[in-house]
Amino acid sequence: LVIDVVEHVEDYLGFLRKLKTKGTYKIFRLPLNISLQSVFFKSTPILKARQRLGHLHYFTKETALVTLEDAGYRIIDVFYTYGPISLQHQGLRRYIPKLLKKALSPLHKEWMARILDGFSLLILTE
């Protein structure tokens, strides 16, 4: 299990290549920090992720999958995840995206992950 690690590693391709020799199957969870929301707002969530969480690398679904393939992995299965969504009022700017995620994600997670922050990919590889 490689859960929320890759985005913190400076030489992430080297890390992934070395990890490849450790067992047959691996499950990765990569946060999808690049979304419409992350590039639209002036105080970008990308910079906040870097400062608050120590993220050095940022992914979309496509770049996450290509990164793993470039490191020699075969993608077996992929699905979207997101952290628990609390609808406690934390200010309108945070409340509306959480409400949208909760309401619309079951309909089309792919679109929601492209529009709103907070999604990750869970990826089974060989």
N, CA, C and O atoms as CSV, one atom per row, in Angstrom:
chain,resi,resn,atom,element,x,y,z
A,1,LEU,N,N,0.843,-1.192,0.000
A,1,LEU,CA,C,0.000,0.000,0.000
A,1,LEU,C,C,0.880,1.245,0.000
A,1,LEU,O,O,1.766,1.398,0.841
A,2,VAL,N,N,0.624,2.116,-0.945
A,2,VAL,CA,C,1.344,3.380,-1.033
A,2,VAL,C,C,0.278,4.468,-1.023
A,2,VAL,O,O,-0.194,4.910,-2.070
A,3,ILE,N,N,-0.088,4.884,0.171
A,3,ILE,CA,C,-1.224,5.775,0.369
A,3,ILE,C,C,-0.732,7.182,0.676
A,3,ILE,O,O,-0.107,7.416,1.710
A,4,ASP,N,N,-1.014,8.114,-0.222
A,4,ASP,CA,C,-0.656,9.529,-0.039
A,4,ASP,C,C,0.827,9.718,0.277
A,4,ASP,O,O,1.187,10.420,1.222
A,5,VAL,N,N,1.681,9.081,-0.526
A,5,VAL,CA,C,3.128,9.163,-0.336
A,5,VAL,C,C,3.817,9.814,-1.533
A,5,VAL,O,O,4.657,10.698,-1.364
A,6,VAL,N,N,3.465,9.382,-2.732
A,6,VAL,CA,C,4.193,9.742,-3.953
A,6,VAL,C,C,4.314,11.261,-4.121
A,6,VAL,O,O,5.361,11.752,-4.541
A,7,GLU,N,N,3.269,11.995,-3.802
A,7,GLU,CA,C,3.279,13.448,-3.992
A,7,GLU,C,C,4.257,14.168,-3.072
A,7,GLU,O,O,4.511,15.359,-3.250
A,8,HIS,N,N,4.810,13.455,-2.085
A,8,HIS,CA,C,5.757,14.051,-1.137
A,8,HIS,C,C,7.220,13.744,-1.473
A,8,HIS,O,O,8.127,14.358,-0.911
A,9,VAL,N,N,7.447,12.810,-2.372
A,9,VAL,CA,C,8.799,12.324,-2.653
A,9,VAL,C,C,9.414,13.144,-3.779
A,9,VAL,O,O,8.848,13.250,-4.867
A,10,GLU,N,N,10.601,13.732,-3.498
A,10,GLU,CA,C,11.242,14.600,-4.489
A,10,GLU,C,C,11.493,13.858,-5.802
A,10,GLU,O,O,11.076,14.331,-6.859
A,11,ASP,N,N,12.162,12.713,-5.756
A,11,ASP,CA,C,12.409,11.900,-6.956
A,11,ASP,C,C,11.358,10.794,-7.010
A,11,ASP,O,O,11.649,9.625,-6.757
A,12,TYR,N,N,10.135,11.186,-7.344
A,12,TYR,CA,C,9.038,10.227,-7.275
A,12,TYR,C,C,9.137,9.121,-8.327
A,12,TYR,O,O,8.697,8.001,-8.068
A,13,LEU,N,N,9.695,9.398,-9.491
A,13,LEU,CA,C,9.856,8.332,-10.497
A,13,LEU,C,C,10.890,7.312,-10.040
A,13,LEU,O,O,10.691,6.108,-10.204
A,14,GLY,N,N,11.988,7.785,-9.469
A,14,GLY,CA,C,12.996,6.867,-8.926
A,14,GLY,C,C,12.420,6.024,-7.799
A,14,GLY,O,O,12.671,4.822,-7.720
A,15,PHE,N,N,11.648,6.661,-6.928
A,15,PHE,CA,C,10.985,5.961,-5.829
A,15,PHE,C,C,10.058,4.875,-6.358
A,15,PHE,O,O,10.079,3.746,-5.869
A,16,LEU,N,N,9.241,5.213,-7.360
A,16,LEU,CA,C,8.301,4.240,-7.925
A,16,LEU,C,C,9.021,3.079,-8.596
A,16,LEU,O,O,8.580,1.934,-8.489
A,17,ARG,N,N,10.117,3.356,-9.281
A,17,ARG,CA,C,10.869,2.290,-9.953
A,17,ARG,C,C,11.498,1.338,-8.937
A,17,ARG,O,O,11.479,0.124,-9.137
A,18,LYS,N,N,12.057,1.876,-7.847
A,18,LYS,CA,C,12.643,1.026,-6.802
A,18,LYS,C,C,11.565,0.202,-6.106
A,18,LYS,O,O,11.785,-0.963,-5.774
A,19,LEU,N,N,10.416,0.799,-5.891
A,19,LEU,CA,C,9.313,0.123,-5.215
A,19,LEU,C,C,8.769,-1.039,-6.049
A,19,LEU,O,O,8.222,-1.998,-5.504
A,20,LYS,N,N,8.919,-0.948,-7.352
A,20,LYS,CA,C,8.373,-1.961,-8.273
A,20,LYS,C,C,8.864,-3.363,-7.925
A,20,LYS,O,O,8.135,-4.333,-8.132
A,21,THR,N,N,10.081,-3.490,-7.403
A,21,THR,CA,C,10.654,-4.802,-7.083
A,21,THR,C,C,10.098,-5.397,-5.790
A,21,THR,O,O,10.376,-6.556,-5.480
A,22,LYS,N,N,9.333,-4.640,-5.046
A,22,LYS,CA,C,8.823,-5.077,-3.731
A,22,LYS,C,C,7.432,-5.685,-3.864
A,22,LYS,O,O,6.439,-5.023,-3.564
A,23,GLY,N,N,7.351,-6.912,-4.302
A,23,GLY,CA,C,6.060,-7.577,-4.418
A,23,GLY,C,C,5.467,-7.433,-5.807
A,23,GLY,O,O,5.980,-6.697,-6.650
A,24,THR,N,N,4.375,-8.151,-6.025
A,24,THR,CA,C,3.746,-8.178,-7.349
A,24,THR,C,C,2.724,-7.072,-7.519
A,24,THR,O,O,2.764,-6.331,-8.501
A,25,TYR,N,N,1.808,-6.955,-6.569
A,25,TYR,CA,C,0.712,-5.982,-6.675
A,25,TYR,C,C,0.919,-4.837,-5.699
A,25,TYR,O,O,1.434,-5.017,-4.595
A,26,LYS,N,N,0.504,-3.659,-6.135
A,26,LYS,CA,C,0.557,-2.483,-5.271
A,26,LYS,C,C,-0.721,-1.680,-5.429
A,26,LYS,O,O,-1.318,-1.633,-6.504
A,27,ILE,N,N,-1.125,-1.053,-4.343
A,27,ILE,CA,C,-2.262,-0.140,-4.372
A,27,ILE,C,C,-1.725,1.236,-4.035
A,27,ILE,O,O,-1.113,1.442,-2.987
A,28,PHE,N,N,-1.962,2.173,-4.938
A,28,PHE,CA,C,-1.544,3.558,-4.748
A,28,PHE,C,C,-2.778,4.421,-4.516
A,28,PHE,O,O,-3.841,4.171,-5.084
A,29,ARG,N,N,-2.624,5.431,-3.683
A,29,ARG,CA,C,-3.638,6.481,-3.606
A,29,ARG,C,C,-2.915,7.789,-3.866
A,29,ARG,O,O,-2.022,8.188,-3.119
A,30,LEU,N,N,-3.323,8.449,-4.948
A,30,LEU,CA,C,-2.720,9.720,-5.351
A,30,LEU,C,C,-3.784,10.807,-5.326
A,30,LEU,O,O,-4.841,10.652,-5.938
A,31,PRO,N,N,-3.515,11.914,-4.619
A,31,PRO,CA,C,-4.485,13.008,-4.606
A,31,PRO,C,C,-4.518,13.708,-5.961
A,31,PRO,O,O,-3.490,13.862,-6.620
A,32,LEU,N,N,-5.700,14.124,-6.360
A,32,LEU,CA,C,-5.876,14.860,-7.615
A,32,LEU,C,C,-5.974,16.343,-7.275
A,32,LEU,O,O,-7.064,16.886,-7.094
A,33,ASN,N,N,-4.820,16.978,-7.192
A,33,ASN,CA,C,-4.777,18.380,-6.778
A,33,ASN,C,C,-5.061,19.361,-7.911
A,33,ASN,O,O,-5.326,20.535,-7.653
A,34,ILE,N,N,-5.010,18.907,-9.144
A,34,ILE,CA,C,-5.246,19.814,-10.270
A,34,ILE,C,C,-6.696,19.659,-10.720
A,34,ILE,O,O,-7.104,18.616,-11.231
A,35,SER,N,N,-7.453,20.724,-10.514
A,35,SER,CA,C,-8.869,20.747,-10.907
A,35,SER,C,C,-9.211,22.169,-11.323
A,35,SER,O,O,-8.403,23.086,-11.176
A,36,LEU,N,N,-10.404,22.338,-11.837
A,36,LEU,CA,C,-10.860,23.684,-12.187
A,36,LEU,C,C,-10.815,24.590,-10.960
A,36,LEU,O,O,-10.371,25.734,-11.050
A,37,GLN,N,N,-11.265,24.094,-9.834
A,37,GLN,CA,C,-11.258,24.872,-8.600
A,37,GLN,C,C,-9.829,25.283,-8.222
A,37,GLN,O,O,-9.611,26.409,-7.776
A,38,SER,N,N,-8.859,24.382,-8.396
A,38,SER,CA,C,-7.489,24.674,-7.971
A,38,SER,C,C,-6.803,25.714,-8.841
A,38,SER,O,O,-5.901,26.406,-8.368
A,39,VAL,N,N,-7.206,25.843,-10.099
A,39,VAL,CA,C,-6.565,26.845,-10.960
A,39,VAL,C,C,-7.381,28.129,-11.069
A,39,VAL,O,O,-6.871,29.147,-11.535
A,40,PHE,N,N,-8.630,28.091,-10.648
A,40,PHE,CA,C,-9.506,29.254,-10.786
A,40,PHE,C,C,-9.310,30.267,-9.653
A,40,PHE,O,O,-9.229,31.470,-9.902
A,41,PHE,N,N,-9.235,29.786,-8.426
A,41,PHE,CA,C,-9.156,30.696,-7.286
A,41,PHE,C,C,-7.757,31.265,-7.128
A,41,PHE,O,O,-6.766,30.569,-7.350
A,42,LYS,N,N,-7.681,32.530,-6.743
A,42,LYS,CA,C,-6.406,33.217,-6.627
A,42,LYS,C,C,-5.509,32.567,-5.568
A,42,LYS,O,O,-4.327,32.344,-5.828
A,43,SER,N,N,-6.035,32.265,-4.402
A,43,SER,CA,C,-5.252,31.564,-3.380
A,43,SER,C,C,-5.423,30.070,-3.624
A,43,SER,O,O,-6.236,29.405,-2.983
A,44,THR,N,N,-4.651,29.571,-4.549
A,44,THR,CA,C,-4.875,28.234,-5.074
A,44,THR,C,C,-4.706,27.149,-4.031
A,44,THR,O,O,-3.809,27.217,-3.191
A,45,PRO,N,N,-5.566,26.154,-4.085
A,45,PRO,CA,C,-5.412,24.981,-3.225
A,45,PRO,C,C,-4.090,24.253,-3.463
A,45,PRO,O,O,-3.600,23.558,-2.572
A,46,ILE,N,N,-3.506,24.404,-4.660
A,46,ILE,CA,C,-2.223,23.763,-4.934
A,46,ILE,C,C,-1.149,24.339,-4.009
A,46,ILE,O,O,-0.385,23.586,-3.406
A,47,LEU,N,N,-1.087,25.653,-3.895
A,47,LEU,CA,C,-0.097,26.258,-3.001
A,47,LEU,C,C,-0.368,25.911,-1.545
A,47,LEU,O,O,0.562,25.718,-0.762
A,48,LYS,N,N,-1.641,25.832,-1.185
A,48,LYS,CA,C,-1.986,25.437,0.181
A,48,LYS,C,C,-1.557,24.002,0.452
A,48,LYS,O,O,-1.078,23.696,1.544
A,49,ALA,N,N,-1.723,23.120,-0.529
A,49,ALA,CA,C,-1.300,21.727,-0.368
A,49,ALA,C,C,0.210,21.642,-0.209
A,49,ALA,O,O,0.719,20.803,0.534
A,50,ARG,N,N,0.911,22.503,-0.900
A,50,ARG,CA,C,2.375,22.521,-0.788
A,50,ARG,C,C,2.801,23.010,0.591
A,50,ARG,O,O,3.660,22.402,1.229
A,51,GLN,N,N,2.204,24.107,1.054
A,51,GLN,CA,C,2.579,24.685,2.339
A,51,GLN,C,C,2.083,23.846,3.512
A,51,GLN,O,O,2.844,23.565,4.438
A,52,ARG,N,N,0.821,23.448,3.481
A,52,ARG,CA,C,0.206,22.774,4.620
A,52,ARG,C,C,0.520,21.277,4.673
A,52,ARG,O,O,0.722,20.718,5.750
A,53,LEU,N,N,0.559,20.635,3.507
A,53,LEU,CA,C,0.693,19.185,3.470
A,53,LEU,C,C,2.050,18.694,2.960
A,53,LEU,O,O,2.376,17.515,3.098
A,54,GLY,N,N,2.834,19.587,2.375
A,54,GLY,CA,C,4.143,19.189,1.865
A,54,GLY,C,C,4.124,18.512,0.508
A,54,GLY,O,O,5.053,17.783,0.162
A,55,HIS,N,N,3.063,18.750,-0.267
A,55,HIS,CA,C,3.006,18.162,-1.613
A,55,HIS,C,C,4.022,18.842,-2.523
A,55,HIS,O,O,4.087,20.069,-2.596
A,56,LEU,N,N,4.807,18.031,-3.209
A,56,LEU,CA,C,5.777,18.539,-4.173
A,56,LEU,C,C,5.325,18.312,-5.608
A,56,LEU,O,O,5.802,18.974,-6.530
A,57,HIS,N,N,4.400,17.371,-5.793
A,57,HIS,CA,C,3.916,17.004,-7.129
A,57,HIS,C,C,2.394,16.989,-7.124
A,57,HIS,O,O,1.764,16.694,-6.108
A,58,TYR,N,N,1.824,17.309,-8.263
A,58,TYR,CA,C,0.372,17.463,-8.377
A,58,TYR,C,C,-0.107,16.670,-9.587
A,58,TYR,O,O,0.563,16.614,-10.618
A,59,PHE,N,N,-1.282,16.059,-9.439
A,59,PHE,CA,C,-1.747,15.133,-10.457
A,59,PHE,C,C,-3.180,15.409,-10.895
A,59,PHE,O,O,-3.998,15.940,-10.144
A,60,THR,N,N,-3.449,15.028,-12.140
A,60,THR,CA,C,-4.792,14.795,-12.644
A,60,THR,C,C,-4.898,13.275,-12.783
A,60,THR,O,O,-3.913,12.566,-12.574
A,61,LYS,N,N,-6.053,12.783,-13.124
A,61,LYS,CA,C,-6.197,11.337,-13.331
A,61,LYS,C,C,-5.205,10.855,-14.382
A,61,LYS,O,O,-4.517,9.852,-14.189
A,62,GLU,N,N,-5.139,11.573,-15.484
A,62,GLU,CA,C,-4.296,11.152,-16.600
A,62,GLU,C,C,-2.814,11.175,-16.232
A,62,GLU,O,O,-2.091,10.227,-16.542
A,63,THR,N,N,-2.347,12.242,-15.573
A,63,THR,CA,C,-0.925,12.307,-15.230
A,63,THR,C,C,-0.565,11.275,-14.169
A,63,THR,O,O,0.552,10.756,-14.172
A,64,ALA,N,N,-1.482,10.970,-13.266
A,64,ALA,CA,C,-1.227,9.941,-12.253
A,64,ALA,C,C,-1.034,8.580,-12.920
A,64,ALA,O,O,-0.092,7.854,-12.602
A,65,LEU,N,N,-1.924,8.242,-13.838
A,65,LEU,CA,C,-1.841,6.944,-14.505
A,65,LEU,C,C,-0.606,6.839,-15.396
A,65,LEU,O,O,0.061,5.805,-15.410
A,66,VAL,N,N,-0.299,7.893,-16.134
A,66,VAL,CA,C,0.876,7.884,-17.012
A,66,VAL,C,C,2.157,7.799,-16.181
A,66,VAL,O,O,3.114,7.137,-16.582
A,67,THR,N,N,2.177,8.463,-15.033
A,67,THR,CA,C,3.347,8.395,-14.151
A,67,THR,C,C,3.613,6.955,-13.730
A,67,THR,O,O,4.752,6.491,-13.788
A,68,LEU,N,N,2.577,6.252,-13.311
A,68,LEU,CA,C,2.752,4.854,-12.902
A,68,LEU,C,C,3.161,3.979,-14.082
A,68,LEU,O,O,4.007,3.097,-13.936
A,69,GLU,N,N,2.571,4.214,-15.243
A,69,GLU,CA,C,2.952,3.441,-16.435
A,69,GLU,C,C,4.405,3.725,-16.827
A,69,GLU,O,O,5.138,2.805,-17.189
A,70,ASP,N,N,4.826,4.998,-16.757
A,70,ASP,CA,C,6.212,5.356,-17.069
A,70,ASP,C,C,7.201,4.687,-16.118
A,70,ASP,O,O,8.341,4.415,-16.493
A,71,ALA,N,N,6.763,4.424,-14.891
A,71,ALA,CA,C,7.625,3.763,-13.904
A,71,ALA,C,C,7.585,2.242,-14.050
A,71,ALA,O,O,8.244,1.533,-13.290
A,72,GLY,N,N,6.816,1.731,-15.024
A,72,GLY,CA,C,6.813,0.312,-15.315
A,72,GLY,C,C,5.651,-0.489,-14.760
A,72,GLY,O,O,5.670,-1.719,-14.811
A,73,TYR,N,N,4.648,0.178,-14.237
A,73,TYR,CA,C,3.497,-0.523,-13.662
A,73,TYR,C,C,2.421,-0.757,-14.723
A,73,TYR,O,O,2.273,0.017,-15.668
A,74,ARG,N,N,1.681,-1.843,-14.538
A,74,ARG,CA,C,0.507,-2.113,-15.362
A,74,ARG,C,C,-0.708,-1.784,-14.507
A,74,ARG,O,O,-0.857,-2.302,-13.401
A,75,ILE,N,N,-1.574,-0.921,-15.024
A,75,ILE,CA,C,-2.775,-0.507,-14.302
A,75,ILE,C,C,-3.810,-1.617,-14.423
A,75,ILE,O,O,-4.141,-2.047,-15.527
A,76,ILE,N,N,-4.318,-2.079,-13.285
A,76,ILE,CA,C,-5.339,-3.123,-13.281
A,76,ILE,C,C,-6.725,-2.526,-13.036
A,76,ILE,O,O,-7.686,-2.876,-13.721
A,77,ASP,N,N,-6.821,-1.633,-12.068
A,77,ASP,CA,C,-8.119,-1.029,-11.742
A,77,ASP,C,C,-7.896,0.347,-11.123
A,77,ASP,O,O,-6.867,0.610,-10.500
A,78,VAL,N,N,-8.889,1.218,-11.312
A,78,VAL,CA,C,-8.816,2.594,-10.824
A,78,VAL,C,C,-10.193,3.013,-10.363
A,78,VAL,O,O,-11.189,2.704,-11.017
A,79,PHE,N,N,-10.262,3.717,-9.235
A,79,PHE,CA,C,-11.514,4.379,-8.883
A,79,PHE,C,C,-11.250,5.599,-8.024
A,79,PHE,O,O,-10.198,5.723,-7.398
A,80,TYR,N,N,-12.210,6.485,-8.005
A,80,TYR,CA,C,-12.105,7.743,-7.272
A,80,TYR,C,C,-12.467,7.538,-5.809
A,80,TYR,O,O,-13.339,6.741,-5.464
A,81,THR,N,N,-11.771,8.281,-4.964
A,81,THR,CA,C,-12.116,8.343,-3.548
A,81,THR,C,C,-12.106,9.809,-3.144
A,81,THR,O,O,-11.509,10.649,-3.818
A,82,TYR,N,N,-12.755,10.099,-2.066
A,82,TYR,CA,C,-12.619,11.415,-1.442
A,82,TYR,C,C,-12.823,11.248,0.042
A,82,TYR,O,O,-13.515,10.340,0.504
A,83,GLY,N,N,-12.191,12.162,0.788
A,83,GLY,CA,C,-12.267,12.091,2.242
A,83,GLY,C,C,-13.680,12.293,2.720
A,83,GLY,O,O,-14.555,12.676,1.944
A,84,PRO,N,N,-13.911,12.038,3.998
A,84,PRO,CA,C,-15.243,12.261,4.553
A,84,PRO,C,C,-15.692,13.697,4.299
A,84,PRO,O,O,-14.921,14.641,4.471
A,85,ILE,N,N,-16.906,13.841,3.902
A,85,ILE,CA,C,-17.431,15.171,3.600
A,85,ILE,C,C,-18.313,15.618,4.749
A,85,ILE,O,O,-19.418,15.111,4.941
A,86,SER,N,N,-17.812,16.561,5.496
A,86,SER,CA,C,-18.600,17.133,6.582
A,86,SER,C,C,-19.332,18.344,6.033
A,86,SER,O,O,-18.727,19.192,5.377
A,87,LEU,N,N,-20.615,18.433,6.292
A,87,LEU,CA,C,-21.376,19.574,5.803
A,87,LEU,C,C,-21.538,20.648,6.878
A,87,LEU,O,O,-22.429,21.494,6.792
A,88,GLN,N,N,-20.671,20.606,7.891
A,88,GLN,CA,C,-20.689,21.685,8.863
A,88,GLN,C,C,-20.341,22.976,8.144
A,88,GLN,O,O,-19.488,22.994,7.257
A,89,HIS,N,N,-20.996,24.036,8.525
A,89,HIS,CA,C,-20.763,25.311,7.852
A,89,HIS,C,C,-19.373,25.843,8.209
A,89,HIS,O,O,-19.102,26.178,9.362
A,90,GLN,N,N,-18.507,25.915,7.211
A,90,GLN,CA,C,-17.138,26.398,7.396
A,90,GLN,C,C,-16.887,27.608,6.504
A,90,GLN,O,O,-15.752,27.844,6.090
A,91,GLY,N,N,-17.889,28.344,6.214
A,91,GLY,CA,C,-17.765,29.443,5.276
A,91,GLY,C,C,-18.313,29.011,3.934
A,91,GLY,O,O,-18.181,27.851,3.541
A,92,LEU,N,N,-18.918,29.930,3.244
A,92,LEU,CA,C,-19.599,29.625,1.987
A,92,LEU,C,C,-18.660,29.029,0.945
A,92,LEU,O,O,-19.051,28.126,0.207
A,93,ARG,N,N,-17.431,29.522,0.878
A,93,ARG,CA,C,-16.487,29.057,-0.135
A,93,ARG,C,C,-16.136,27.575,0.054
A,93,ARG,O,O,-15.871,26.882,-0.928
A,94,ARG,N,N,-16.129,27.088,1.272
A,94,ARG,CA,C,-15.855,25.671,1.527
A,94,ARG,C,C,-17.134,24.838,1.520
A,94,ARG,O,O,-17.109,23.668,1.137
A,95,TYR,N,N,-18.220,25.415,1.928
A,95,TYR,CA,C,-19.475,24.681,2.067
A,95,TYR,C,C,-20.053,24.274,0.711
A,95,TYR,O,O,-20.481,23.132,0.544
A,96,ILE,N,N,-20.071,25.181,-0.247
A,96,ILE,CA,C,-20.676,24.903,-1.552
A,96,ILE,C,C,-19.955,23.764,-2.287
A,96,ILE,O,O,-20.628,22.855,-2.773
A,97,PRO,N,N,-18.614,23.770,-2.390
A,97,PRO,CA,C,-17.966,22.624,-3.050
A,97,PRO,C,C,-18.231,21.301,-2.352
A,97,PRO,O,O,-18.407,20.282,-3.020
A,98,LYS,N,N,-18.263,21.291,-1.018
A,98,LYS,CA,C,-18.544,20.041,-0.303
A,98,LYS,C,C,-19.960,19.565,-0.580
A,98,LYS,O,O,-20.201,18.370,-0.752
A,99,LEU,N,N,-20.886,20.496,-0.623
A,99,LEU,CA,C,-22.275,20.147,-0.918
A,99,LEU,C,C,-22.393,19.592,-2.340
A,99,LEU,O,O,-23.086,18.600,-2.566
A,100,LEU,N,N,-21.716,20.231,-3.294
A,100,LEU,CA,C,-21.724,19.748,-4.679
A,100,LEU,C,C,-21.126,18.347,-4.783
A,100,LEU,O,O,-21.672,17.483,-5.470
A,101,LYS,N,N,-19.998,18.127,-4.096
A,101,LYS,CA,C,-19.378,16.804,-4.118
A,101,LYS,C,C,-20.326,15.746,-3.588
A,101,LYS,O,O,-20.476,14.676,-4.178
A,102,LYS,N,N,-20.958,16.053,-2.476
A,102,LYS,CA,C,-21.861,15.081,-1.852
A,102,LYS,C,C,-23.062,14.792,-2.761
A,102,LYS,O,O,-23.486,13.644,-2.888
A,103,ALA,N,N,-23.600,15.828,-3.384
A,103,ALA,CA,C,-24.808,15.664,-4.197
A,103,ALA,C,C,-24.521,15.068,-5.579
A,103,ALA,O,O,-25.276,14.222,-6.058
A,104,LEU,N,N,-23.443,15.504,-6.214
A,104,LEU,CA,C,-23.225,15.152,-7.620
A,104,LEU,C,C,-22.222,14.026,-7.864
A,104,LEU,O,O,-22.229,13.424,-8.938
A,105,SER,N,N,-21.375,13.734,-6.905
A,105,SER,CA,C,-20.364,12.697,-7.113
A,105,SER,C,C,-20.946,11.348,-7.489
A,105,SER,O,O,-20.392,10.680,-8.363
A,106,PRO,N,N,-22.029,10.918,-6.875
A,106,PRO,CA,C,-22.576,9.622,-7.298
A,106,PRO,C,C,-23.006,9.606,-8.766
A,106,PRO,O,O,-23.047,8.543,-9.385
A,107,LEU,N,N,-23.323,10.761,-9.321
A,107,LEU,CA,C,-23.759,10.824,-10.716
A,107,LEU,C,C,-22.591,10.750,-11.681
A,107,LEU,O,O,-22.658,10.036,-12.682
A,108,HIS,N,N,-21.507,11.489,-11.391
A,108,HIS,CA,C,-20.381,11.508,-12.317
A,108,HIS,C,C,-19.109,11.948,-11.588
A,108,HIS,O,O,-18.758,13.127,-11.604
A,109,LYS,N,N,-18.426,11.003,-10.952
A,109,LYS,CA,C,-17.222,11.321,-10.173
A,109,LYS,C,C,-16.117,11.893,-11.048
A,109,LYS,O,O,-15.362,12.762,-10.611
A,110,GLU,N,N,-16.020,11.413,-12.269
A,110,GLU,CA,C,-14.955,11.900,-13.163
A,110,GLU,C,C,-15.063,13.415,-13.365
A,110,GLU,O,O,-14.062,14.125,-13.268
A,111,TRP,N,N,-16.252,13.904,-13.640
A,111,TRP,CA,C,-16.437,15.348,-13.827
A,111,TRP,C,C,-16.189,16.103,-12.536
A,111,TRP,O,O,-15.536,17.146,-12.537
A,112,MET,N,N,-16.705,15.581,-11.437
A,112,MET,CA,C,-16.525,16.260,-10.152
A,112,MET,C,C,-15.055,16.352,-9.781
A,112,MET,O,O,-14.621,17.363,-9.228
A,113,ALA,N,N,-14.281,15.311,-10.075
A,113,ALA,CA,C,-12.851,15.339,-9.779
A,113,ALA,C,C,-12.117,16.347,-10.656
A,113,ALA,O,O,-11.088,16.887,-10.251
A,114,ARG,N,N,-12.635,16.604,-11.848
A,114,ARG,CA,C,-12.025,17.606,-12.721
A,114,ARG,C,C,-12.408,19.031,-12.311
A,114,ARG,O,O,-11.677,19.982,-12.590
A,115,ILE,N,N,-13.538,19.164,-11.659
A,115,ILE,CA,C,-14.040,20.494,-11.289
A,115,ILE,C,C,-13.643,20.878,-9.872
A,115,ILE,O,O,-13.197,22.002,-9.640
A,116,LEU,N,N,-13.799,19.957,-8.918
A,116,LEU,CA,C,-13.614,20.276,-7.501
A,116,LEU,C,C,-12.407,19.556,-6.905
A,116,LEU,O,O,-12.036,18.469,-7.348
A,117,ASP,N,N,-11.806,20.174,-5.902
A,117,ASP,CA,C,-10.689,19.571,-5.178
A,117,ASP,C,C,-11.171,18.519,-4.200
A,117,ASP,O,O,-12.364,18.406,-3.918
A,118,GLY,N,N,-10.225,17.755,-3.691
A,118,GLY,CA,C,-10.515,16.809,-2.626
A,118,GLY,C,C,-10.615,15.366,-3.046
A,118,GLY,O,O,-10.784,14.489,-2.199
A,119,PHE,N,N,-10.516,15.094,-4.330
A,119,PHE,CA,C,-10.602,13.722,-4.804
A,119,PHE,C,C,-9.211,13.102,-4.891
A,119,PHE,O,O,-8.211,13.805,-5.034
A,120,SER,N,N,-9.168,11.792,-4.804
A,120,SER,CA,C,-7.947,11.020,-5.003
A,120,SER,C,C,-8.275,9.843,-5.904
A,120,SER,O,O,-9.439,9.508,-6.121
A,121,LEU,N,N,-7.223,9.222,-6.426
A,121,LEU,CA,C,-7.389,7.989,-7.187
A,121,LEU,C,C,-6.815,6.842,-6.380
A,121,LEU,O,O,-5.720,6.949,-5.828
A,122,LEU,N,N,-7.545,5.759,-6.314
A,122,LEU,CA,C,-7.053,4.516,-5.752
A,122,LEU,C,C,-6.762,3.624,-6.948
A,122,LEU,O,O,-7.647,3.346,-7.757
A,123,ILE,N,N,-5.514,3.177,-7.053
A,123,ILE,CA,C,-5.060,2.498,-8.262
A,123,ILE,C,C,-4.404,1.156,-7.895
A,123,ILE,O,O,-3.441,1.112,-7.129
A,124,LEU,N,N,-4.939,0.083,-8.449
A,124,LEU,CA,C,-4.336,-1.238,-8.285
A,124,LEU,C,C,-3.419,-1.480,-9.467
A,124,LEU,O,O,-3.822,-1.339,-10.622
A,125,THR,N,N,-2.173,-1.848,-9.164
A,125,THR,CA,C,-1.182,-2.061,-10.236
A,125,THR,C,C,-0.489,-3.407,-10.072
A,125,THR,O,O,-0.544,-4.054,-9.026
A,126,GLU,N,N,0.155,-3.786,-11.145
A,126,GLU,CA,C,1.010,-4.975,-11.127
A,126,GLU,C,C,2.367,-4.576,-11.669
A,126,GLU,O,O,3.267,-5.411,-11.755
